Amino acid sequence: MQKLTVVTDGKKYELAAPTCTNLEDKVELLSVLGDYKAKLVRNEHKTTYESTQVYEFLFPNKKTRKLKLGGQIE
C-alpha cells in the first residue's frame, strides 16, 4: 500500500493506493514533493460516520493516478 500525506484547503489528509505492478507509476507517485492538480472523483457518505472519497492526481507527464482518502490528520 502506498500512502501520501497531502494538504487540501489547509487541511492535512492521508491518501492511499494499492501498490502497483508498474515501476514507472511508483516512481511517478513518490519521486518528487510538490504541488499537483487533483480532483475529487468519488464522494460517498453512507452514514454520518462513514465516507469514501477518491481523488485523481494529474502528473506533469499528463498521466493520472487515483488515491483513496485514508483519513484526516489534523
mmJSON file of the N, C-alpha and C atoms, coordinates in Angstrom:
{"data_MODEL":{"atom_site":{
"group_PDB":["ATOM","ATOM","ATOM","ATOM","ATOM","ATOM","ATOM","ATOM","ATOM","ATOM","ATOM","ATOM","ATOM","ATOM","ATOM","ATOM","ATOM","ATOM","ATOM","ATOM","ATOM","ATOM","ATOM","ATOM","ATOM","ATOM","ATOM","ATOM","ATOM","ATOM","ATOM","ATOM","ATOM","ATOM","ATOM","ATOM","ATOM","ATOM","ATOM","ATOM","ATOM","ATOM","ATOM","ATOM","ATOM","ATOM","ATOM","ATOM","ATOM","ATOM","ATOM","ATOM","ATOM","ATOM","ATOM","ATOM","ATOM","ATOM","ATOM","ATOM","ATOM","ATOM","ATOM","ATOM","ATOM","ATOM","ATOM","ATOM","ATOM","ATOM","ATOM","ATOM","ATOM","ATOM","ATOM","ATOM","ATOM","ATOM","ATOM","ATOM","ATOM","ATOM","ATOM","ATOM","ATOM","ATOM","ATOM","ATOM","ATOM","ATOM","ATOM","ATOM","ATOM","ATOM","ATOM","ATOM","ATOM","ATOM","ATOM","ATOM","ATOM","ATOM","ATOM","ATOM","ATOM","ATOM","ATOM","ATOM","ATOM","ATOM","ATOM","ATOM","ATOM","ATOM","ATOM","ATOM","ATOM","ATOM","ATOM","ATOM","ATOM","ATOM","ATOM","ATOM","ATOM","ATOM","ATOM","ATOM","ATOM","ATOM","ATOM","ATOM","ATOM","ATOM","ATOM","ATOM","ATOM","ATOM","ATOM","ATOM","ATOM","ATOM","ATOM","ATOM","ATOM","ATOM","ATOM","ATOM","ATOM","ATOM","ATOM","ATOM","ATOM","ATOM","ATOM","ATOM","ATOM","ATOM","ATOM","ATOM","ATOM","ATOM","ATOM","ATOM","ATOM","ATOM","ATOM","ATOM","ATOM","ATOM","ATOM","ATOM","ATOM","ATOM","ATOM","ATOM","ATOM","ATOM","ATOM","ATOM","ATOM","ATOM","ATOM","ATOM","ATOM","ATOM","ATOM","ATOM","ATOM","ATOM","ATOM","ATOM","ATOM","ATOM","ATOM","ATOM","ATOM","ATOM","ATOM","ATOM","ATOM","ATOM","ATOM","ATOM","ATOM","ATOM","ATOM","ATOM","ATOM","ATOM","ATOM","ATOM","ATOM","ATOM","ATOM","ATOM","ATOM","ATOM","ATOM","ATOM","ATOM","ATOM"],
"id":[1,2,3,4,5,6,7,8,9,10,11,12,13,14,15,16,17,18,19,20,21,22,23,24,25,26,27,28,29,30,31,32,33,34,35,36,37,38,39,40,41,42,43,44,45,46,47,48,49,50,51,52,53,54,55,56,57,58,59,60,61,62,63,64,65,66,67,68,69,70,71,72,73,74,75,76,77,78,79,80,81,82,83,84,85,86,87,88,89,90,91,92,93,94,95,96,97,98,99,100,101,102,103,104,105,106,107,108,109,110,111,112,113,114,115,116,117,118,119,120,121,122,123,124,125,126,127,128,129,130,131,132,133,134,135,136,137,138,139,140,141,142,143,144,145,146,147,148,149,150,151,152,153,154,155,156,157,158,159,160,161,162,163,164,165,166,167,168,169,170,171,172,173,174,175,176,177,178,179,180,181,182,183,184,185,186,187,188,189,190,191,192,193,194,195,196,197,198,199,200,201,202,203,204,205,206,207,208,209,210,211,212,213,214,215,216,217,218,219,220,221,222],
"type_symbol":["N","C","C","N","C","C","N","C","C","N","C","C","N","C","C","N","C","C","N","C","C","N","C","C","N","C","C","N","C","C","N","C","C","N","C","C","N","C","C","N","C","C","N","C","C","N","C","C","N","C","C","N","C","C","N","C","C","N","C","C","N","C","C","N","C","C","N","C","C","N","C","C","N","C","C","N","C","C","N","C","C","N","C","C","N","C","C","N","C","C","N","C","C","N","C","C","N","C","C","N","C","C","N","C","C","N","C","C","N","C","C","N","C","C","N","C","C","N","C","C","N","C","C","N","C","C","N","C","C","N","C","C","N","C","C","N","C","C","N","C","C","N","C","C","N","C","C","N","C","C","N","C","C","N","C","C","N","C","C","N","C","C","N","C","C","N","C","C","N","C","C","N","C","C","N","C","C","N","C","C","N","C","C","N","C","C","N","C","C","N","C","C","N","C","C","N","C","C","N","C","C","N","C","C","N","C","C","N","C","C","N","C","C","N","C","C","N","C","C","N","C","C"],
"label_atom_id":["N","CA","C","N","CA","C","N","CA","C","N","CA","C","N","CA","C","N","CA","C","N","CA","C","N","CA","C","N","CA","C","N","CA","C","N","CA","C","N","CA","C","N","CA","C","N","CA","C","N","CA","C","N","CA","C","N","CA","C","N","CA","C","N","CA","C","N","CA","C","N","CA","C","N","CA","C","N","CA","C","N","CA","C","N","CA","C","N","CA","C","N","CA","C","N","CA","C","N","CA","C","N","CA","C","N","CA","C","N","CA","C","N","CA","C","N","CA","C","N","CA","C","N","CA","C","N","CA","C","N","CA","C","N","CA","C","N","CA","C","N","CA","C","N","CA","C","N","CA","C","N","CA","C","N","CA","C","N","CA","C","N","CA","C","N","CA","C","N","CA","C","N","CA","C","N","CA","C","N","CA","C","N","CA","C","N","CA","C","N","CA","C","N","CA","C","N","CA","C","N","CA","C","N","CA","C","N","CA","C","N","CA","C","N","CA","C","N","CA","C","N","CA","C","N","CA","C","N","CA","C","N","CA","C","N","CA","C","N","CA","C","N","CA","C","N","CA","C","N","CA","C","N","CA","C","N","CA","C"],
"label_alt_id":[null,null,null,null,null,null,null,null,null,null,null,null,null,null,null,null,null,null,null,null,null,null,null,null,null,null,null,null,null,null,null,null,null,null,null,null,null,null,null,null,null,null,null,null,null,null,null,null,null,null,null,null,null,null,null,null,null,null,null,null,null,null,null,null,null,null,null,null,null,null,null,null,null,null,null,null,null,null,null,null,null,null,null,null,null,null,null,null,null,null,null,null,null,null,null,null,null,null,null,null,null,null,null,null,null,null,null,null,null,null,null,null,null,null,null,null,null,null,null,null,null,null,null,null,null,null,null,null,null,null,null,null,null,null,null,null,null,null,null,null,null,null,null,null,null,null,null,null,null,null,null,null,null,null,null,null,null,null,null,null,null,null,null,null,null,null,null,null,null,null,null,null,null,null,null,null,null,null,null,null,null,null,null,null,null,null,null,null,null,null,null,null,null,null,null,null,null,null,null,null,null,null,null,null,null,null,null,null,null,null,null,null,null,null,null,null,null,null,null,null,null,null],
"label_comp_id":["MET","MET","MET","GLN","GLN","GLN","LYS","LYS","LYS","LEU","LEU","LEU","THR","THR","THR","VAL","VAL","VAL","VAL","VAL","VAL","THR","THR","THR","ASP","ASP","ASP","GLY","GLY","GLY","LYS","LYS","LYS","LYS","LYS","LYS","TYR","TYR","TYR","GLU","GLU","GLU","LEU","LEU","LEU","ALA","ALA","ALA","ALA","ALA","ALA","PRO","PRO","PRO","THR","THR","THR","CYS","CYS","CYS","THR","THR","THR","ASN","ASN","ASN","LEU","LEU","LEU","GLU","GLU","GLU","ASP","ASP","ASP","LYS","LYS","LYS","VAL","VAL","VAL","GLU","GLU","GLU","LEU","LEU","LEU","LEU","LEU","LEU","SER","SER","SER","VAL","VAL","VAL","LEU","LEU","LEU","GLY","GLY","GLY","ASP","ASP","ASP","TYR","TYR","TYR","LYS","LYS","LYS","ALA","ALA","ALA","LYS","LYS","LYS","LEU","LEU","LEU","VAL","VAL","VAL","ARG","ARG","ARG","ASN","ASN","ASN","GLU","GLU","GLU","HIS","HIS","HIS","LYS","LYS","LYS","THR","THR","THR","THR","THR","THR","TYR","TYR","TYR","GLU","GLU","GLU","SER","SER","SER","THR","THR","THR","GLN","GLN","GLN","VAL","VAL","VAL","TYR","TYR","TYR","GLU","GLU","GLU","PHE","PHE","PHE","LEU","LEU","LEU","PHE","PHE","PHE","PRO","PRO","PRO","ASN","ASN","ASN","LYS","LYS","LYS","LYS","LYS","LYS","THR","THR","THR","ARG","ARG","ARG","LYS","LYS","LYS","LEU","LEU","LEU","LYS","LYS","LYS","LEU","LEU","LEU","GLY","GLY","GLY","GLY","GLY","GLY","GLN","GLN","GLN","ILE","ILE","ILE","GLU","GLU","GLU"],
"label_asym_id":["A","A","A","A","A","A","A","A","A","A","A","A","A","A","A","A","A","A","A","A","A","A","A","A","A","A","A","A","A","A","A","A","A","A","A","A","A","A","A","A","A","A","A","A","A","A","A","A","A","A","A","A","A","A","A","A","A","A","A","A","A","A","A","A","A","A","A","A","A","A","A","A","A","A","A","A","A","A","A","A","A","A","A","A","A","A","A","A","A","A","A","A","A","A","A","A","A","A","A","A","A","A","A","A","A","A","A","A","A","A","A","A","A","A","A","A","A","A","A","A","A","A","A","A","A","A","A","A","A","A","A","A","A","A","A","A","A","A","A","A","A","A","A","A","A","A","A","A","A","A","A","A","A","A","A","A","A","A","A","A","A","A","A","A","A","A","A","A","A","A","A","A","A","A","A","A","A","A","A","A","A","A","A","A","A","A","A","A","A","A","A","A","A","A","A","A","A","A","A","A","A","A","A","A","A","A","A","A","A","A","A","A","A","A","A","A","A","A","A","A","A","A"],
"label_entity_id":["1","1","1","1","1","1","1","1","1","1","1","1","1","1","1","1","1","1","1","1","1","1","1","1","1","1","1","1","1","1","1","1","1","1","1","1","1","1","1","1","1","1","1","1","1","1","1","1","1","1","1","1","1","1","1","1","1","1","1","1","1","1","1","1","1","1","1","1","1","1","1","1","1","1","1","1","1","1","1","1","1","1","1","1","1","1","1","1","1","1","1","1","1","1","1","1","1","1","1","1","1","1","1","1","1","1","1","1","1","1","1","1","1","1","1","1","1","1","1","1","1","1","1","1","1","1","1","1","1","1","1","1","1","1","1","1","1","1","1","1","1","1","1","1","1","1","1","1","1","1","1","1","1","1","1","1","1","1","1","1","1","1","1","1","1","1","1","1","1","1","1","1","1","1","1","1","1","1","1","1","1","1","1","1","1","1","1","1","1","1","1","1","1","1","1","1","1","1","1","1","1","1","1","1","1","1","1","1","1","1","1","1","1","1","1","1","1","1","1","1","1","1"],
"label_seq_id":[1,1,1,2,2,2,3,3,3,4,4,4,5,5,5,6,6,6,7,7,7,8,8,8,9,9,9,10,10,10,11,11,11,12,12,12,13,13,13,14,14,14,15,15,15,16,16,16,17,17,17,18,18,18,19,19,19,20,20,20,21,21,21,22,22,22,23,23,23,24,24,24,25,25,25,26,26,26,27,27,27,28,28,28,29,29,29,30,30,30,31,31,31,32,32,32,33,33,33,34,34,34,35,35,35,36,36,36,37,37,37,38,38,38,39,39,39,40,40,40,41,41,41,42,42,42,43,43,43,44,44,44,45,45,45,46,46,46,47,47,47,48,48,48,49,49,49,50,50,50,51,51,51,52,52,52,53,53,53,54,54,54,55,55,55,56,56,56,57,57,57,58,58,58,59,59,59,60,60,60,61,61,61,62,62,62,63,63,63,64,64,64,65,65,65,66,66,66,67,67,67,68,68,68,69,69,69,70,70,70,71,71,71,72,72,72,73,73,73,74,74,74],
"pdbx_PDB_ins_code":[null,null,null,null,null,null,null,null,null,null,null,null,null,null,null,null,null,null,null,null,null,null,null,null,null,null,null,null,null,null,null,null,null,null,null,null,null,null,null,null,null,null,null,null,null,null,null,null,null,null,null,null,null,null,null,null,null,null,null,null,null,null,null,null,null,null,null,null,null,null,null,null,null,null,null,null,null,null,null,null,null,null,null,null,null,null,null,null,null,null,null,null,null,null,null,null,null,null,null,null,null,null,null,null,null,null,null,null,null,null,null,null,null,null,null,null,null,null,null,null,null,null,null,null,null,null,null,null,null,null,null,null,null,null,null,null,null,null,null,null,null,null,null,null,null,null,null,null,null,null,null,null,null,null,null,null,null,null,null,null,null,null,null,null,null,null,null,null,null,null,null,null,null,null,null,null,null,null,null,null,null,null,null,null,null,null,null,null,null,null,null,null,null,null,null,null,null,null,null,null,null,null,null,null,null,null,null,null,null,null,null,null,null,null,null,null,null,null,null,null,null,null],
"Cartn_x":[0.852,0.0,0.901,0.612,1.339,0.507,1.155,0.456,1.098,0.266,0.709,0.022,0.772,0.192,0.053,-1.156,-1.429,-2.077,-2.006,-2.702,-3.678,-4.954,-6.007,-6.841,-6.951,-7.702,-7.261,-5.945,-5.38,-5.539,-6.091,-6.272,-5.37,-4.776,-3.911,-4.721,-4.449,-5.114,-4.088,-4.457,-3.643,-4.411,-3.758,-4.353,-3.607,-4.28,-3.651,-4.078,-3.191,-3.481,-2.787,-3.374,-2.711,-1.361,-0.406,0.894,0.689,1.253,1.056,2.187,1.948,2.947,3.856,3.479,4.26,5.249,6.526,7.55,7.486,7.154,7.079,6.046,4.886,3.857,4.342,5.106,5.625,6.556,7.424,8.348,7.56,6.527,5.696,5.054,4.539,3.806,4.719,5.862,6.679,7.958,8.209,9.521,9.746,8.792,9.064,7.955,8.365,7.398,7.019,5.795,5.394,3.897,3.456,2.036,1.534,0.468,-0.117,-1.603,-2.12,-3.552,-4.24,-5.378,-6.155,-7.622,-8.464,-9.898,-10.574,-11.626,-12.427,-13.299,-13.111,-13.869,-14.924,-14.868,-15.872,-16.045,-17.289,-17.571,-18.881,-18.78,-19.952,-20.015,-21.2,-21.426,-22.593,-22.264,-23.306,-24.008,-23.255,-23.82,-23.088,-23.442,-22.768,-21.321,-20.958,-19.6,-18.822,-19.409,-18.722,-18.711,-17.532,-17.467,-16.342,-16.496,-15.476,-15.191,-13.93,-13.533,-12.325,-12.355,-11.256,-10.856,-9.552,-9.004,-8.188,-8.242,-7.441,-6.376,-5.11,-3.982,-3.488,-3.133,-2.57,-1.084,-0.248,1.2,1.688,2.894,3.419,3.438,3.548,3.571,2.164,1.147,-0.269,-0.886,-0.166,-0.749,-1.507,-2.498,-3.27,-3.176,-3.479,-3.462,-4.544,-5.365,-6.424,-5.94,-6.253,-5.9,-7.119,-7.315,-8.448,-8.075,-8.991,-8.768,-8.728,-7.609,-7.469,-7.947,-7.822,-8.284,-7.704,-8.335,-7.844,-6.862,-5.712,-4.646,-4.825,-5.189,-5.371,-6.795],
"Cartn_y":[-1.172,0.0,1.239,2.145,3.416,4.459,5.286,6.324,7.668,8.682,10.026,11.008,11.901,12.953,14.194,14.763,15.925,17.026,18.242,19.381,19.898,19.94,20.423,21.428,22.621,23.699,23.886,23.765,23.992,22.838,21.712,20.55,19.418,18.693,17.563,16.282,15.501,14.221,13.167,11.912,10.799,10.097,9.937,9.226,7.924,6.919,5.61,4.987,4.162,3.418,2.075,1.053,-0.256,-0.147,-0.941,-0.958,-1.418,-0.668,-1.012,-1.916,-2.594,-3.503,-2.802,-1.609,-0.859,0.05,-0.215,0.547,2.024,2.352,3.752,4.511,3.882,4.53,4.78,3.85,4.028,5.238,5.363,6.496,7.793,7.776,8.945,9.409,8.471,8.821,9.319,8.724,9.004,9.787,10.183,10.732,12.154,13.056,14.472,15.111,15.834,16.626,17.828,18.288,19.464,19.636,20.609,20.886,20.179,19.414,18.68,19.013,19.024,19.204,17.895,18.012,16.833,17.217,16.232,16.489,15.339,15.678,14.694,13.986,12.663,11.915,10.987,10.809,9.979,10.533,10.761,11.334,10.731,9.626,8.917,9.014,9.289,9.35,8.423,7.178,6.185,6.483,6.939,7.312,8.571,9.075,10.275,9.999,8.729,8.388,7.596,7.322,6.591,7.419,7.536,8.198,7.594,7.686,7.234,8.374,8.796,9.851,9.374,9.612,9.238,10.474,10.739,11.869,11.356,12.077,11.741,12.823,12.414,13.333,13.383,14.581,14.776,15.068,14.256,14.423,15.228,15.784,16.619,15.926,14.604,13.88,13.558,14.157,14.02,12.678,11.837,10.602,10.937,10.108,10.327,9.104,9.323,8.237,8.517,7.527,7.692,7.208,8.006,7.655,7.844,6.907,6.933,7.675,8.479,9.185,8.188,8.181,7.276,7.901,9.233,9.921,11.308,12.118,13.466,13.413,14.072,14.023,15.1,16.302,17.391,17.841],
"Cartn_z":[0.0,0.0,0.0,-0.894,-0.926,-0.203,0.599,1.348,1.048,1.023,0.673,1.594,2.218,3.036,2.179,2.153,1.307,2.126,1.611,2.205,1.163,1.524,0.641,1.409,0.882,1.547,2.996,3.235,4.558,5.533,5.106,5.981,5.511,6.476,6.147,6.062,4.985,4.789,4.439,4.673,4.214,3.097,1.946,0.818,0.638,0.104,-0.064,-1.385,-1.933,-3.151,-3.058,-3.665,-3.679,-4.376,-3.958,-4.62,-6.044,-6.981,-8.385,-8.862,-9.952,-10.501,-11.495,-11.924,-12.902,-12.171,-12.292,-11.585,-11.94,-13.175,-13.597,-12.78,-12.499,-11.695,-10.269,-9.703,-8.352,-8.292,-9.264,-9.316,-9.455,-10.288,-10.501,-9.201,-8.437,-7.229,-6.12,-5.96,-4.787,-5.06,-6.302,-6.627,-6.148,-6.316,-6.07,-5.239,-4.201,-3.447,-4.292,-4.162,-4.925,-4.931,-5.724,-5.886,-7.134,-6.99,-8.107,-8.199,-9.393,-9.576,-9.233,-8.555,-8.199,-8.189,-8.447,-8.372,-7.641,-6.95,-6.238,-7.264,-7.416,-8.422,-7.81,-6.505,-5.815,-4.41,-4.021,-2.709,-2.196,-1.476,-0.969,0.548,1.072,2.522,2.84,3.246,3.53,4.845,5.84,7.139,7.601,8.785,9.3,9.71,9.884,10.3,9.258,8.095,7.03,5.742,5.151,3.854,3.029,1.727,0.799,-0.163,-0.202,-1.127,-1.915,-3.222,-4.104,-4.902,-4.921,-5.667,-6.841,-7.952,-9.121,-9.285,-9.234,-9.356,-10.79,-11.243,-12.572,-12.424,-13.068,-13.009,-14.205,-14.123,-15.213,-16.578,-16.613,-17.897,-18.392,-17.764,-18.129,-17.739,-17.025,-16.504,-15.224,-14.899,-13.685,-12.787,-11.521,-10.526,-9.51,-9.181,-8.197,-6.834,-5.813,-4.441,-3.557,-2.638,-1.721,-0.441,0.064,1.309,2.448,3.204,4.328,5.618,5.73,6.933,7.029,7.867,8.105,9.247,9.086,10.085,11.14,10.741,11.713,11.738],
"occupancy":[1.0,1.0,1.0,1.0,1.0,1.0,1.0,1.0,1.0,1.0,1.0,1.0,1.0,1.0,1.0,1.0,1.0,1.0,1.0,1.0,1.0,1.0,1.0,1.0,1.0,1.0,1.0,1.0,1.0,1.0,1.0,1.0,1.0,1.0,1.0,1.0,1.0,1.0,1.0,1.0,1.0,1.0,1.0,1.0,1.0,1.0,1.0,1.0,1.0,1.0,1.0,1.0,1.0,1.0,1.0,1.0,1.0,1.0,1.0,1.0,1.0,1.0,1.0,1.0,1.0,1.0,1.0,1.0,1.0,1.0,1.0,1.0,1.0,1.0,1.0,1.0,1.0,1.0,1.0,1.0,1.0,1.0,1.0,1.0,1.0,1.0,1.0,1.0,1.0,1.0,1.0,1.0,1.0,1.0,1.0,1.0,1.0,1.0,1.0,1.0,1.0,1.0,1.0,1.0,1.0,1.0,1.0,1.0,1.0,1.0,1.0,1.0,1.0,1.0,1.0,1.0,1.0,1.0,1.0,1.0,1.0,1.0,1.0,1.0,1.0,1.0,1.0,1.0,1.0,1.0,1.0,1.0,1.0,1.0,1.0,1.0,1.0,1.0,1.0,1.0,1.0,1.0,1.0,1.0,1.0,1.0,1.0,1.0,1.0,1.0,1.0,1.0,1.0,1.0,1.0,1.0,1.0,1.0,1.0,1.0,1.0,1.0,1.0,1.0,1.0,1.0,1.0,1.0,1.0,1.0,1.0,1.0,1.0,1.0,1.0,1.0,1.0,1.0,1.0,1.0,1.0,1.0,1.0,1.0,1.0,1.0,1.0,1.0,1.0,1.0,1.0,1.0,1.0,1.0,1.0,1.0,1.0,1.0,1.0,1.0,1.0,1.0,1.0,1.0,1.0,1.0,1.0,1.0,1.0,1.0,1.0,1.0,1.0,1.0,1.0,1.0,1.0,1.0,1.0,1.0,1.0,1.0],
"B_iso_or_equiv":[0.0,0.0,0.0,0.0,0.0,0.0,0.0,0.0,0.0,0.0,0.0,0.0,0.0,0.0,0.0,0.0,0.0,0.0,0.0,0.0,0.0,0.0,0.0,0.0,0.0,0.0,0.0,0.0,0.0,0.0,0.0,0.0,0.0,0.0,0.0,0.0,0.0,0.0,0.0,0.0,0.0,0.0,0.0,0.0,0.0,0.0,0.0,0.0,0.0,0.0,0.0,0.0,0.0,0.0,0.0,0.0,0.0,0.0,0.0,0.0,0.0,0.0,0.0,0.0,0.0,0.0,0.0,0.0,0.0,0.0,0.0,0.0,0.0,0.0,0.0,0.0,0.0,0.0,0.0,0.0,0.0,0.0,0.0,0.0,0.0,0.0,0.0,0.0,0.0,0.0,0.0,0.0,0.0,0.0,0.0,0.0,0.0,0.0,0.0,0.0,0.0,0.0,0.0,0.0,0.0,0.0,0.0,0.0,0.0,0.0,0.0,0.0,0.0,0.0,0.0,0.0,0.0,0.0,0.0,0.0,0.0,0.0,0.0,0.0,0.0,0.0,0.0,0.0,0.0,0.0,0.0,0.0,0.0,0.0,0.0,0.0,0.0,0.0,0.0,0.0,0.0,0.0,0.0,0.0,0.0,0.0,0.0,0.0,0.0,0.0,0.0,0.0,0.0,0.0,0.0,0.0,0.0,0.0,0.0,0.0,0.0,0.0,0.0,0.0,0.0,0.0,0.0,0.0,0.0,0.0,0.0,0.0,0.0,0.0,0.0,0.0,0.0,0.0,0.0,0.0,0.0,0.0,0.0,0.0,0.0,0.0,0.0,0.0,0.0,0.0,0.0,0.0,0.0,0.0,0.0,0.0,0.0,0.0,0.0,0.0,0.0,0.0,0.0,0.0,0.0,0.0,0.0,0.0,0.0,0.0,0.0,0.0,0.0,0.0,0.0,0.0,0.0,0.0,0.0,0.0,0.0,0.0],
"pdbx_formal_charge":[null,null,null,null,null,null,null,null,null,null,null,null,null,null,null,null,null,null,null,null,null,null,null,null,null,null,null,null,null,null,null,null,null,null,null,null,null,null,null,null,null,null,null,null,null,null,null,null,null,null,null,null,null,null,null,null,null,null,null,null,null,null,null,null,null,null,null,null,null,null,null,null,null,null,null,null,null,null,null,null,null,null,null,null,null,null,null,null,null,null,null,null,null,null,null,null,null,null,null,null,null,null,null,null,null,null,null,null,null,null,null,null,null,null,null,null,null,null,null,null,null,null,null,null,null,null,null,null,null,null,null,null,null,null,null,null,null,null,null,null,null,null,null,null,null,null,null,null,null,null,null,null,null,null,null,null,null,null,null,null,null,null,null,null,null,null,null,null,null,null,null,null,null,null,null,null,null,null,null,null,null,null,null,null,null,null,null,null,null,null,null,null,null,null,null,null,null,null,null,null,null,null,null,null,null,null,null,null,null,null,null,null,null,null,null,null,null,null,null,null,null,null],
"auth_seq_id":[1,1,1,2,2,2,3,3,3,4,4,4,5,5,5,6,6,6,7,7,7,8,8,8,9,9,9,10,10,10,11,11,11,12,12,12,13,13,13,14,14,14,15,15,15,16,16,16,17,17,17,18,18,18,19,19,19,20,20,20,21,21,21,22,22,22,23,23,23,24,24,24,25,25,25,26,26,26,27,27,27,28,28,28,29,29,29,30,30,30,31,31,31,32,32,32,33,33,33,34,34,34,35,35,35,36,36,36,37,37,37,38,38,38,39,39,39,40,40,40,41,41,41,42,42,42,43,43,43,44,44,44,45,45,45,46,46,46,47,47,47,48,48,48,49,49,49,50,50,50,51,51,51,52,52,52,53,53,53,54,54,54,55,55,55,56,56,56,57,57,57,58,58,58,59,59,59,60,60,60,61,61,61,62,62,62,63,63,63,64,64,64,65,65,65,66,66,66,67,67,67,68,68,68,69,69,69,70,70,70,71,71,71,72,72,72,73,73,73,74,74,74],
"auth_comp_id":["MET","MET","MET","GLN","GLN","GLN","LYS","LYS","LYS","LEU","LEU","LEU","THR","THR","THR","VAL","VAL","VAL","VAL","VAL","VAL","THR","THR","THR","ASP","ASP","ASP","GLY","GLY","GLY","LYS","LYS","LYS","LYS","LYS","LYS","TYR","TYR","TYR","GLU","GLU","GLU","LEU","LEU","LEU","ALA","ALA","ALA","ALA","ALA","ALA","PRO","PRO","PRO","THR","THR","THR","CYS","CYS","CYS","THR","THR","THR","ASN","ASN","ASN","LEU","LEU","LEU","GLU","GLU","GLU","ASP","ASP","ASP","LYS","LYS","LYS","VAL","VAL","VAL","GLU","GLU","GLU","LEU","LEU","LEU","LEU","LEU","LEU","SER","SER","SER","VAL","VAL","VAL","LEU","LEU","LEU","GLY","GLY","GLY","ASP","ASP","ASP","TYR","TYR","TYR","LYS","LYS","LYS","ALA","ALA","ALA","LYS","LYS","LYS","LEU","LEU","LEU","VAL","VAL","VAL","ARG","ARG","ARG","ASN","ASN","ASN","GLU","GLU","GLU","HIS","HIS","HIS","LYS","LYS","LYS","THR","THR","THR","THR","THR","THR","TYR","TYR","TYR","GLU","GLU","GLU","SER","SER","SER","THR","THR","THR","GLN","GLN","GLN","VAL","VAL","VAL","TYR","TYR","TYR","GLU","GLU","GLU","PHE","PHE","PHE","LEU","LEU","LEU","PHE","PHE","PHE","PRO","PRO","PRO","ASN","ASN","ASN","LYS","LYS","LYS","LYS","LYS","LYS","THR","THR","THR","ARG","ARG","ARG","LYS","LYS","LYS","LEU","LEU","LEU","LYS","LYS","LYS","LEU","LEU","LEU","GLY","GLY","GLY","GLY","GLY","GLY","GLN","GLN","GLN","ILE","ILE","ILE","GLU","GLU","GLU"],
"auth_asym_id":["A","A","A","A","A","A","A","A","A","A","A","A","A","A","A","A","A","A","A","A","A","A","A","A","A","A","A","A","A","A","A","A","A","A","A","A","A","A","A","A","A","A","A","A","A","A","A","A","A","A","A","A","A","A","A","A","A","A","A","A","A","A","A","A","A","A","A","A","A","A","A","A","A","A","A","A","A","A","A","A","A","A","A","A","A","A","A","A","A","A","A","A","A","A","A","A","A","A","A","A","A","A","A","A","A","A","A","A","A","A","A","A","A","A","A","A","A","A","A","A","A","A","A","A","A","A","A","A","A","A","A","A","A","A","A","A","A","A","A","A","A","A","A","A","A","A","A","A","A","A","A","A","A","A","A","A","A","A","A","A","A","A","A","A","A","A","A","A","A","A","A","A","A","A","A","A","A","A","A","A","A","A","A","A","A","A","A","A","A","A","A","A","A","A","A","A","A","A","A","A","A","A","A","A","A","A","A","A","A","A","A","A","A","A","A","A","A","A","A","A","A","A"],
"auth_atom_id":["N","CA","C","N","CA","C","N","CA","C","N","CA","C","N","CA","C","N","CA","C","N","CA","C","N","CA","C","N","CA","C","N","CA","C","N","CA","C","N","CA","C","N","CA","C","N","CA","C","N","CA","C","N","CA","C","N","CA","C","N","CA","C","N","CA","C","N","CA","C","N","CA","C","N","CA","C","N","CA","C","N","CA","C","N","CA","C","N","CA","C","N","CA","C","N","CA","C","N","CA","C","N","CA","C","N","CA","C","N","CA","C","N","CA","C","N","CA","C","N","CA","C","N","CA","C","N","CA","C","N","CA","C","N","CA","C","N","CA","C","N","CA","C","N","CA","C","N","CA","C","N","CA","C","N","CA","C","N","CA","C","N","CA","C","N","CA","C","N","CA","C","N","CA","C","N","CA","C","N","CA","C","N","CA","C","N","CA","C","N","CA","C","N","CA","C","N","CA","C","N","CA","C","N","CA","C","N","CA","C","N","CA","C","N","CA","C","N","CA","C","N","CA","C","N","CA","C","N","CA","C","N","CA","C","N","CA","C","N","CA","C","N","CA","C","N","CA","C","N","CA","C","N","CA","C","N","CA","C"],
"pdbx_PDB_model_num":[1,1,1,1,1,1,1,1,1,1,1,1,1,1,1,1,1,1,1,1,1,1,1,1,1,1,1,1,1,1,1,1,1,1,1,1,1,1,1,1,1,1,1,1,1,1,1,1,1,1,1,1,1,1,1,1,1,1,1,1,1,1,1,1,1,1,1,1,1,1,1,1,1,1,1,1,1,1,1,1,1,1,1,1,1,1,1,1,1,1,1,1,1,1,1,1,1,1,1,1,1,1,1,1,1,1,1,1,1,1,1,1,1,1,1,1,1,1,1,1,1,1,1,1,1,1,1,1,1,1,1,1,1,1,1,1,1,1,1,1,1,1,1,1,1,1,1,1,1,1,1,1,1,1,1,1,1,1,1,1,1,1,1,1,1,1,1,1,1,1,1,1,1,1,1,1,1,1,1,1,1,1,1,1,1,1,1,1,1,1,1,1,1,1,1,1,1,1,1,1,1,1,1,1,1,1,1,1,1,1,1,1,1,1,1,1,1,1,1,1,1,1]
}}}
